[in-house]
């Protein structure tokens, strides 16, 4: 179970330095009036994102520091913190170390596992870990936005709610697609016209990467055909065709070297080189003759090549830098045009799908609403029974439904992300009063008792693991006080519960008992917090029973209460 396992407070108000190892279950904080029990509650509030002021820093100190170790952090919460960049992806620790620094210089801050975080994220983390319930601080139960989720968890509606949300998201997507299809018919027609024009233009040219890449060389050859023909003819004549040509003059050299090689074999390689050279020169001469015979000016072909190159350059300016890119663009246009081929049919198909989803969603919303109303009646009955035990027999909880205003209209309802109505808790604290939101029906101890009754009813549905009750015992005593204690202990079976109390009936039931006391040396006052052992608990419970004068009778009574707890 997730719990606040350690708490360290330094220079906060009159607390100079306190370090506590905390137990699970029910933890009682007791002490004389005015010793600073509320400071410990304030310390936890700072860990959960509460606003801080320099007036909270102990006189003479430059900063106050509160640090808490939350142990047994669920994997889902750890994964969220990893996604938010608060924890490293490979951090699989089950502990979160939360630190809050309040500095006079303004250089304070909040840290999670030594990584600085903003107060909004700290408050969000606090909503998951701690609920402070008292006259001035209620977290989840006073937030109407949380009531629906708590009721769904109480009713066991996780599966149906998830299915509803999935259908709702699918319907929203279809509606957006349908609106785009209906509003975009003219745009689609204009787009289709452009695509057809572009494809006609590309297909009219019919780019061919294998053939068209050679066109610039063809054009260069055609543009210089006369010079290329004449110069190649002259080169042929000089090499082979004319009297006294190069090959004719070299013939004597070839014969002389042949005679030399016949006499001296040492010149055999030289002879072979000259023979190879003669062969290459003869082949070159033949190539020049062939080139001369097949090269001629062709103005008509030159005009054709120039025209095609101009057409290809026009395509490149519009549809791609290369022929391959132009062909890819054309294929993309064909695919897009195929998608625009039947806008009316597509809209009709979307509309039919919308109608099916809308009918399904409305049916799911009705079934969810019926289940929530039934669960609300059961929850109201459970809360009423608890309030009667807490000396509030006339208080009545109502689970009310407010129609959704934002969402998807269907008949008389607006279907929102969680149904067609928003569920929230109302309470009438006294006879003759109308039901009102929880934060307007009571104050002080009454409100804390209402919260206790709700928390007990929602014990299996409420995911917040650490609960702090402040002033839950205001204005009660006797049998009612014992009932409050029993309820807190029952709640502590699934949560870590801290209770600031003046009542021995509650303190005697705690799994851990913390005594808050104040010391003074005449100049400075210090608040200290001590975890009591068994014998010290007897003395503290006896003090709570008998006041200043602790007698053997009160000590015996204290032992009896602790034994019964």
N, C-alpha and C positions, 0 to 999 in steps of 0.2 A: 504494500500500500504506500502511495506517495505521502510523504510527511515532511514537515519542517524539523530536521534532525538537530540542527545547531543554530544558535542565535548569539551574535556578538554585538554589543552596543558600546560605543565609546563617545563620551562628551556630548551626549544628547540630553538637553535640559539639565536636571540634577543628577543624571546618571554619569558617573565618571568612567567606569569600566565594568561591564558585566559580560560574562561568557557562560552560556548555558548549553548543556546537552539535553535535548528534549525527547520525551517518550511519545509513543503513539497513543491512541485512545483518548481519554478525557484528561486534560491538564487544567488544574485549577490554579488561579492566581489570587492570592488573598493578602490582606494587610490592612492596617489602620487607614482610615479616611485621610487622603491628602499625602500619602507616602509616595505616590507616583506610579500606581498600577496602570493608569492610562498611558503612561510614557511607553510601556512595553507594547501596548497596542499600536501607538503611533509609530514605533520602530518598525513593526511589520507592515504598516501602511506605506512607509517610505520604500520598503522593498518591493511593493506592488504598484509603484508609480504615483503615489500621492504627492501633491505639491509640498515643497519645502521652503522654509524661510530661515534667515540667519538668526532670528530670535530663538530658534530651537537649539542653537549651539550653546553648550555650557559656558558660563562666564569665564573669561580668561583663556579659553581654548580658541584655536584658529579654525578648527573644523570638527564636524561630527561624522562618525562613520558607523553604519549599520551593515552587518553582513549576515546572511542566512544561507544555510546549506539545505537544499531540498533534495531528499533522497527518494529513490524509486521512481524516477521520472518515466512516464510511459513512452514507449517507442514512437508513437504517433506524434507526441509533442516534441520529442527530440528530433524527429525527421523535419517537422516544421521549422524548428530553429536552425537546422542545417540548411534548409532551403533559403532561409532568410539571411544566411551568412553569419549567424551568431555562433554556431558551432562548426568545427571542421567536419567535412564529409565522413572522415574515418573515426570521429569521436563517438565511441559507443558507451561512454560513461553513463551510469544511472544517476549521477549527482549533478545538480546545478548549484553553482556558488554565485549568489546574487549579492552585489555590494552597492551601497548608495553612500555617496560622499556629499556632505553639505559644507561649503567653505565660505568664510567671511569674504574672501577675495573674489568670490564668484567662480572659482575654478573647480567646482565640484562636478559630479556626474554619476552615471549609473553604469554598472559593469555586470556582465554575465560570463562566468568562467574567464575573468580577466579581460574580456573583450568589451569595449565601450559600446553602449547602446543608447538609443534615444528613449525619453520618457514614454512616448506613445507605445513603443514596443514593450517596455517594462510593464505598463498598465495592462496591455493585452496578455502578457505572460501572467500577471497577477490575477486576471479574470479566470485563468485556467487553474490556478493553484490555490488561491485564498479568497474566502468570502468573509468580510467583516460585517457583523450584524449588531447594531446598537442604535442608539438614539440618533446619531449623526452620520452613520455610515452603513449603508446597505448596498450590496453590490448586485448580484445576479437577480435576486427575487424582487427587487424594486425596479428593475429594468423590464418594462413591458415587452421589449424586443426579445427577451429571453423566455417569456412565459410559454410561447407556443412550443419551443423546443423541449422545455421541461415537461409540458403536458404530453407531448408525443412520446418522450422517453418513458414517462409514467404509464402510458397506455400501450407501450410496446409496438409502436407504429413505425419503427425504423424502415422496415421493408416496404410497406405501402407508400410512405413518404418519399423514399428514394425512387420508387417506380413512378410516382406522380411527377417528381422533379424531372426525371428523364423524359417523360412524355411532354411536359411543359417546354423543356428546352428544344425538343424535336419540333414541336408545333411552332415555336417562335422562329426557328430557322426556316420552316416552310413558309410562314407568313412573310418573312423578309424576302425570301426567294420569289414568292408570288407577287409581292408588291413591286419588286424590281422588274419582274417579267411584264407585269401589266403597265407599269409606268414607262418601260423602256421599249415599247413596241415601235414607236417612230424612230428611236435611236437604233433599234435593231435593223429596221428597214434601210436606214441610211448606211449603216455599217455593212449590210449585205451588198448594197449597191457599190460601195467602195471596194469590197473584196472581189466582186465580180470584175470590176474595171481593172483592178491590179492584176488579177489572174489572166485576164485577156491580154493585158500588156506584156506580162512575162511570157505567157505561152505563145504570143505572137512572135516574139523574138526567139523563143525556144533555146535558151542558153545550153551550150554543150561544152563542158569543161575540157574534154579531151581534144576537141577540134578548135574551139575558139581561143584557147590559150596561145595558139601559134599564129593568130591573126596579126599581131604587131610585127612579127618577123616577115610575114607575107607582104604586108603593106610596105615595109622598108625595102624589100627586094623589088617590088613592082615600081616603087617611086624612083629607084636608081637602075632600072633595067638596062637602059641604053649604055650607061657607063660600065655597068657590070659585064655586059656582052662584049663591048669593045675592048675593055682592059683584059678580060680573060682570053680573047682572041690574040691580042698582042703578046700576052704571056706564053700562049701556046706556040706561036710562031718563034719567039725567041728561044724557047726551050727545045722545039722539035721540028716545026714545020718549015722554017726558012733555011736558005742556003747558009752554011756556016753557023747553024744553030748550036746551042750549048752541047747537046748530046752528040752532034756530028763532030764537034771539035774534041770532045772527050773520047771519041772512039779510038784515036791513036794512042791516048794515054792508057786505055784499057788493054790494048794489044801489047804495048811495051811492058806493062807490068806482068802480063801473062807470060811473055818470053822470059822475064827476069825470074818469075816464080818457078818456071820450068827448069832454069839453071840452078837456082838456089831456093830450096824448099823453105828457107827462113822467111821468104816473102809470101808464103801461101796465105797467111791470115790477111795480109794487106790486099792480096788479090781478091779474097772472098769479100772483104769490105767494099772494094770498088765494084764488084759484081752486084752486091746488094744495093749499092747506091745507084747503079745504072738501072736496076729493076725498079727502084722507087721513083726515079726520075721519069722513067717511061710511063709508070702508072699515073704519076702526077700530070704528065703531058696528056695522057688519055682522058683524065678527069677534066682538065681544062677544055679539051676539045668538046667533050660531052656537055659541059656547062655552057660553052659558047653556043652550041647548036640548039640548046633548049631554053636559052634566056633571050626574051624579046619583050619589048614594051607591049602592055595590054591595058589600055586606058579603061576599057569597060570593066575588066576584073578589078582594077585598082579602085574604081568608083564603088563597086559592090563591097569590097573589103572596108573601105572608109565608112560607108553607110552602116555596115553591121557593127563596126567598132563604136560608132557614135551611138547606136541603139543600145549596145551593151553598157557603155558608160552611163547612159541615161538610167538604165536599170540599177546600176551600182549606186548612183546618187540617191535612189529612192528605197532600194530593198536590200542592200548588203554590199559589203566591200569586195567580196569575191563572188565568183560564179556559184560556188558551193553554197554560200550564204544566201544568194538569191533563190536558189532551188529549195533550200530549207524554208525560207520565208513563204514561198509559194505553197509548200505542203502544209505549213501552219495555217495559211489562209483557207485552204481547202477544208481542213479539219474544222476551223471556226465556222465556215459557211455551212458545213453539214449540221453543226449545232444550232444554227439559226434557221434551219430549213423549215421548222414547223412551230412557230411561236404560239399559234393558237392552240395547237394540240398540247404543247408543253404547259401552257397556262391552265388548260382544262384538267390535265393530269395533276398539277399542283393543287388546284381547287378541290378535286376529289380527295386527295390525300389530306388536305386541311380539314375537310368536313369529317373524315374518319377520326382524325386525331382529336378534333374538338369534342366530338361526342364521347370519345374514350376519356378525355381529360375531365369533362363535366361529370361523368359517372364516377371517376376516381375521387373527384372533389366532394361529391355527395357522400360517398362511403367514408371518406376521411372525416368529414364534418360530423357524421352520425357517431363514429367511433370516438371522436374528441368530446362530443357532448356527453356521451355515456361515461367516458373516463373523467370528465369534469365533475359529474355528479358524484362519482365515487371519491374523487379527491376532496370535494367539498365536505362530504360526510366524514372522511377521515380527519380533516382539519378541525371540523366542528367538535368531534369527539375529543381531540387533543386539547382544544381551547377550553372545553368544559372542565377538563382536569386541571387546567391552568388558571382557574378562577375567572374565566371569561365565557360563561355559559351562553350569553346572548349574542356573541359574535358569530357572524355568518359569512363564509367565503362563497363567492359566486364566480364561476368561470364563464365569462361573457365572450360573445363573438361580435366583432365589428366587421361589416362588409369590406372587402378589399376595394380600394379606389383605383389602384393602378394595376394593369394587367391586360387580359384578353377578354373582351366582352362576349358573353354567351347568354342570351335570354335575359333573365332578371339579375344575373350574377356577373361579377368581374372575376375572372380566374387569375389569381396571383401566383407567385412562385411556389407557395405552399398550400394553396387551396383557395376557396372563394371567401374565406373569412379569417380574420386575425384573432387569435384567442388570447385573452389576458385575464388576470385575476383582479377581482374587486372584493371589498370587504366592508360589511357594516359592523362596526365595533359595538354598538349599543342599540337597544330596542328603539324603533321609531326613526332610526337614521337610514338614509338611503345608502346603497352600496357605492363605494368610492374607490379610486385607485389606492393601492396599499400605502403609498407615501403621504396620504392625506387623511388617514383614518385614526391614527393614534400617534403617541410619542413616547419616548423613554422606554420604560420597562414593558409597557403594553405592546409596543411595536416589536421589541425583541422576542416577546412570547409568541406573537403572531408568526414571526420568522421561524421560531423554534418549531411550532406546530407544522408549518409548511415544510421545513427541512425534514422533519421526521416523516411526513407523509411521502416526500419525494426522495427518501433515503437511497433507494435503488436507482433513481433516475438522475439525480443531481451529480454531475461529474466532478464538481469542485471538491478536492480532497481535504482541504484544511479550512476549518470553520472557526471563527473567533466571535464569541458572544460577549458583548459588553452591556451591562445593566439589565441582563435578562431577569435578575431577581428583584428589580425595583418594585417596591410596593407589595411584596408578597411575603409569606412566612408560613410556618407550620406545615400542614399536610401538602399545601400547594407547592411549597419550596421543595419538599421531597419528591413530588411529582415532576417538577422541573429537572431535578437532579437525575431521576430515573430516565427521563426522556433524553437528557444530554448523554447519559451513559449508553442508552440504546443507539443514539445517533453515532456515538464513538465506535460502534462495532464496525462501521464502514468508512469512517472519517477520522481524521485527527481533529479533536475539538478542544479549543481553548476557551475557558470561561473565567472572566473577571467577576468575582462574587464576594458578597459579605455574609453569605448564608452557610452555616456549618452543614446543613443537610445536603448541599451541593458539593462542598469541598470534601466531605467524607467519602464521596463516591468516586473521586478522581483516581486515575491510575498514576498520576504524578501530581505533586503538590508543590507549587512555587510560592515562597513567602517574599513579599516585597516590603522592605523596611527602609527607614530613613535614619541616618546617623548625622550628627553635627558636632563640630569641635568648638562651636561658638563663633566661628568665622565663616566656615563653608559647610554646606549641607550636601550629603551624598546619599543617593538611593542605591541600595544593594538588593540583589535578588538571589535567593538561596533555594536550592532543591532540598526539601525536607526528607529526612529519613523517618522511619516508623515512629520512633519516640518523639521526635520533634513535631510530627504531625499531630500527635495526641495533644501536645501543649497548645498548638495553634488552633485546633478545633475547639479545645476547651476555652481558649480566649474568646473565640467567636461565639461560644455558647454563653459564657458568663461575664464577659466584659473584663474590667480591670481585675476584679477579684476572682482568681482561679482557685477553686476548692477541690477537695478530693472527690466531692460529688460530681462536679463538672468534668473532672478528669476521667472519672469512671464512665460518665455519660459519653464522653468523647471516645473512649475506647470501645464502648458498645456500638456507637454509630460507625466507627471505622471497621469493626468486625462485621457488622451487618452489610456494609457497602461491598 
